[in-house]
Amino acid sequence: MILGTVVAFMLAMMLARVPIAFALFAAGVVGLVWIGDFGVLLGVLETAPVSSAAAYEFITVPMFILMAEFVILSGVADGLFRTATAWVGRMPGGLAIATALAGAGFGAISGSSTAAAATLSSTTIPAMLRANYEPRLACGVVAISGTLAMLIPPSVALVLYGLIADVSIGQLLIAGVVPGLIVTAVIAGTVLFLVWQDPSRAPVGRAYSWREKFASLKVTGPMALLFVCVTGVIYLGVCTPTEASAIGAIGALALTGLAGRLSWKTMREAAYRTALTTCMILAIIMTAHIFGYFLALTGATRDLVAWIASLGLSKWMVLFLIFCIYLLLGCFVDQVAILILTVPVVVPVIKLLGFDPVWFGVMVVVLAEVGLVTPPVGLNVFVVARYTGRPVEEVFRGVWPHVVAHLAVIALLTVFPQLVMWLPGTMKP
């Protein structure tokens, strides 16, 4: 009774567009006072915010966000798209495939999906439209390619999952590499299929000489070095994810300087945007801890685990239902809020069923990718529509084939979890 009322109160505030942190805080306060008293509330308020903000691993979040801001300033996405175009532009749908490759490359040095979608929108869509690509195809591939930044390290989403679920952040980041490559290949394959269906969707591009192709690779050198500096040192056990995030931020700063786009003004802007995003995430985490204390006092997680165990369903059926809930939530709720609200409750169930929490973390992020492009709150779709001036409905229609392909990837990674777990299993201790 108490739990249902408080959760309904929280969801009602979210539907009324109350900021997530405020909704969590208000629901947590009401719940703690209801189930205990003001003394319990004050005790939680004295400890929860400090313990949340004092977590050493949280430093990874602002460092990766700052890294993304500097990467955007450097203009490296333009170079990545030109390089990919030189190598695959002659293929059917070559510019769209180049967009997917540029999205993967951008994701490898930036953990922000919306930033990736915005950057790719201003870089790749004009080029595809000039080449007479179908606008729906062009916008759809940009919207879905932007989601790769959620999965390919450095990924802020995987870091948040690790912080909430108390799972190795290093293993999570490395576990995202192979699925990220698979998703990139599937996006390219979907483009090829769409162009095979109707060749008029994407006219054949011009051919590039081998000299032009190899000359274009010089652009990817600094990007590859930055990726190695961040992901490579984590994989080899040289640095912790927190240390690697600081290296990445410094490397992205150097990349911006080499591109001639560094000034005190741009540094202030990058620091300001980083502070805004970090404060938003930290506020959500702190208030989620307060709400988590209320859940702990109600015994909701324990009761949920016991209830699922009593159903007698197979573990695959329970997993399928959990995936369906995540897909449904992704249509309406922000991805950060989904992680904050569900992970503390769902991860104990996943462990009870015998699934690896690292594997599940990657699956949650892949599911969240789908949420970024499905109505009515497909954030990447709205970003693409805003930056291009195209109708939102057109972008949604263009992204649907990729949603279906993503669901196939989810099935693949579920049936073959070793695709996710192989690479982290080879990490240096």
N, C-alpha and C positions, 0 to 999 in steps of 0.2 A: 504493500500500500504506500508506504513512505517513499520507497525507491521509485516506484512508478510515477508518483505525483511529482517528485523532484526532477526526474528525467524529462517528463512531459513539460514541466515549467521551463527547463533549459532549452529544449527543442523549440518551444513556442517563441522564446526570445531570439533564437537563431533565425527562425523563419521571419521574425519581425525585423531582421537585419541588425540586431544588436551585435556589436563586435564579439567574436568568439571568446576572448579573454574575459570580458565583462559577464557574458552568459555563464561561463564556467564558474566564475567567482560568485555570482549571485546564487547559482544553484548550490554550490558547495556550502556557502554561508547558511542558506535556508536549511539545507539538509543536516548540517552539523548541529545547528541550534535545535532543530526538530528532534533529532535522535539523541542528542545529549543536552548540553546547556551552553551558556555563554562562556563558561570556563573552558569547556572543550574547544570551542571556536577560537578563543584567545590563545590557547596552547598550540593549536595548529598554525595560527597566523604568526606566531613567534618563531616557528621552526621551518615551515614549508618553503616560504620564499627564499630564505637564506640557503637552505640545503639545495634548492634548485639552481640558484645563481652561482653557488660556490663549486659546482661540479667542474673539475679540471677539463674533462672531455668536451664541455660545452664551448670551449675556446675554438674548437674546430669549426663551429657554425659561422661566426663572424669572419674567420679567416677565409673560408671557402667562398663566402658571399663577397668579400673584398676582392678575392681573386677573380670572381666572375665580373665584377664591376670594371676592374682594370683590363680584363680580356675584351670586354665590350668597347672600351675606349680605344684599345689598340687597333681595332678594325680588322682583326685577324680573320673574321668570318668571310670578309670579301675575298681574301687570299685563298682561303680553304675552298670556296665555291669555284673560283677561277681554276685552281689546281684540279679539282674533281671534274670540272667541265672539260679540261684539256684531255683527260684520260678516258672519260666515258661519255662525253657530249655527243659523239657520233652514233651511239647506240639508240635504239628506239626509246623515246622518253628520256634521253640522256641527261637533259637539264634537270629533270625531276629526280633522277637517280643521283645526280651530282648534289642536289639539295639534301637528300638523305645522308650522303657521305659527309657533306659539310656539317649537317646537324650532329652526326656522330663525332666528328672532329671537334666541333664547338663544345659538345657535351663533355668531351674528354678533358677540357680545360675550364669548364664552367658548370656549376651545379644548379643553375637556375633555368627551369623549363620556359617560364614566361619570357625571360631575357633572350633565350635562344629563339623562341618563336618570333619575338619582336625584331631581332637582328636579322634572322633569315627572311622575314617578310619584306624588309626594306632592301635586302640584297638580292634575293633570288627570284621573287615573284615578278618584279619589273623585267628581269632578263627573260623569264619564261613567257610573259605576255608579249614582249617584243618579238619573240620567236613564234608567235601565233599558237601557243599552247592553250588548251581549253582552260579558262579561268578556274573552273571547279576542280580540275585535276591539280593545277598549280597551287591553289590555296589549301587543298586537302593534304598534299604531301608536305607542305610547310608546317601546318598545324600538328601533324603526327610526328614529324622529324624533330620538332622542338621538345617533345616529351622525352627524347633520348637523354637529355641532361639530367633527368630524374634517376636514371639507371646507371649510366656509365660514370665511373668515378672521375672526379670528386662529386658525390651526390649528397646534397644537404638532406634529402628525404631519408636516405639510408643511415646517415649520421643520427637523425632524430629517432629513427626506429631503434638504433642501437642504444641510444641514451634511455629511451623509455623502457625497452625490453631487457635492458642490462645484458646485451649481447656484444661480442667483440666487434667494434667498429671497423677494425682493420680487415677482418674476415668478410664482413658485409660489403665493404668497398671492392675488395678483390672478387667477391662472388658476383658482382654486377657486370664484370667485363664480358664474359662469354655470352650471357643473355643479351647484353647490349649489342654485341656483334650479330647475334641471331635476329634480333628485332630489326637492325639496320638492313640485313639481307632480306628479311620479309617485306619491309617497306619497298625496297628496290624490286623485289619479285612481284609485288602487287602492282607497281607502276607498269612493269613489263606486261602483265596480264591485261591491264586496262588498255594499254596501247595496242596489244594484239587484238583485243576485241574491236577497237575502233582506231585505226592508224591516224585518223584526222585529229585525234586528241593531242598529238605531239608530233609535229613535223620533224623529220630527220635534220640534225644539226650539221654544221660544217666539220670537216676533218681537220685534225691538228697533226703537224709533223712531229717526228720523234724528238727533234731539237726543242720544239715548243713544249712538249710534254715533260722532258727532263728539266728544262729551264723553270717550269712552274713548281717543281719540287722544292726549290729553295725557300718557298713561302712556308712549307710545312715543317721545315727544320726546327725553328724555334718552338713551334707548337708541340712537336714530338718530344723535344727536350724537356719542355715543361711537364708534359704528361709523365715522362719517365721520372722526373724529379718528385712528382707527387705520388703516383701509383707505384712506380718501381721501388722506391725506398720503403714503402709499406710492405710490398710483396717480399722483398729481400730481408725484412726485419731490421733494416738499418735505422728507421725512425718509427715512432708511433704516429698514428693518424693526426694527432694534435700538432706534433712537430712538422709533419709533412704538409699540413695546411698552411703553416707559417711560411715554409719554403715556397709553397705554391703562390702565396700572396706576394712575396718578394719577387719571385720569378715573373709573375704577371705584371708587376710594377716595372721590371726591367724591360719586358716585352713592349709595354706602352712607351717607355722611353726610347727604345730602338726605333719604334714606328714614328717618332717625332710628335707624339700627341700628348706628351706629359707636361703639365704646368701646375702651378699652385692652385689655380681655379679648378682644373679637372680633378686634382687630388682631393680638394675639399668636397667636391660634388660626390666623388666615389665614397669618401669617408662618411658623408652625410647619409647617402642612400643605404650604405652598409649599416649604419647605426639605427636607422629607421626600421629596416627589416629585422635586424637582430633584436631590437627592443620588442617588436611585435611577437617574434617567436618566443622570446624569454617570458614575456607576459603570459602567453598561452601556456607555456610549460609550468610556470609558477602557479597559475590558477588551476591548472589540471591536477597538480599535486594536492591542492586543497580539496578539489572534488574527489580525488583518489582516496583521501582519508575518509571521506563520507562513504564511498563504496566499500572500503575495508571494514568500517564499522557495521555496515549492513550485512556483510558477508556475501555480497552479490557474486563475487568471482567464485568463491567456494561452492555456493549453491548452484551456480551455472555448471561448473565442472561435474558436480554430483548428479544434476539433472540430465546432462548429456550422457553420462555413464549409464544412467538408468533406462535410457531410451532403447538400448540394444541395437542401434544403427551401426552399420559398418563405418570404419574411420573415413573411407572415401566418400560416403554419403554426407557425413558431417562436414568434411572439407569442402565438398561441392556447395553445401548450404552456406558455409562461411564465405566462399568466393562470391556467391550470388548476392549476399548482403553487402559485400564490399563494392561490387559493381553497381548495386542500387544506391548505396550511399554516395558513390562517386558522381552520380547524376545530380545530386542536390547539395552536397556538403564539400567545403574546401578540403584539399588533401591533407594539409597539416592538421586540421581539426579531426579528420578521420583517424589519423595515426594516434593523436593524443587521446581520443575517446575510446578507441577500440583495442589498441595493442595491450594495455594492462589487463583487459578482460579476456581477450582471445588467446594470447600467447600461452597462458596456463593450460587452456584446452588443447592447443596444438601440441604442447609437450606431453599431455596425457595420452593423446592419440599416437604418439611415437614419431612425430615429424620433427625435423631439425628446425630450430628457430631461425637460423641463418638463412636456410632455404626459404622459409616462410616470409622472412623480411624482404627478400628479392621478389617473391610472388606478390606481396602486398604492393610493392612499388610498381610492378608491371600492371597490376589491377588499377592502381592510381593513374597510370598513364592513360588508360581507357577513360577514366573519369575526367581527364583534362580535355577530352574532345567529344564528350557526349552531352546532349542537351539535358536540362536547360542551363546548367552552369558549367559548360565546357570552356574553361578559362582561355585555353590556347586558341580556340575558335574565335572568341571575341577579340583577342589580341590581334590575330591575323586580319580580322574584318576591320578593326580600327585603323591599323597601319596601312591597309591597302584600299580602304574605301569600298570594298566589295560587300554585298549583302551577307548577313550572318547565315541566312538559310542556304545560300550557295556554298559557303564554307562547310556547313554541316553535311550537305549532300556529297561534297567532295571527299570528306573524311570517312564516310561510312564503310567503303571497301576496306580501309585500313583498320577499322574497328573489328570487322569480321576476321581479318588476318591476325590481329592481336589476340583474339579469343583462341585462335588455333595455336598461337605461340604459348599461351597459358596452358592449354591442354598438353602440349609437347613437354613443357618444363615440369608439369605435374607427373606425367608418365615416366619421364627420364630426369629425375632430380639430380643425377650425377652431372648433367650439363651445367648446373649451378654450382655444385659442391666440389667438382674436380679441381678447379684452380685454387681455391682457398685451402684445399687439402694438401697442396704442394708447397704452401708458404713456409718460409724459414721461421723457426720459432723465435 
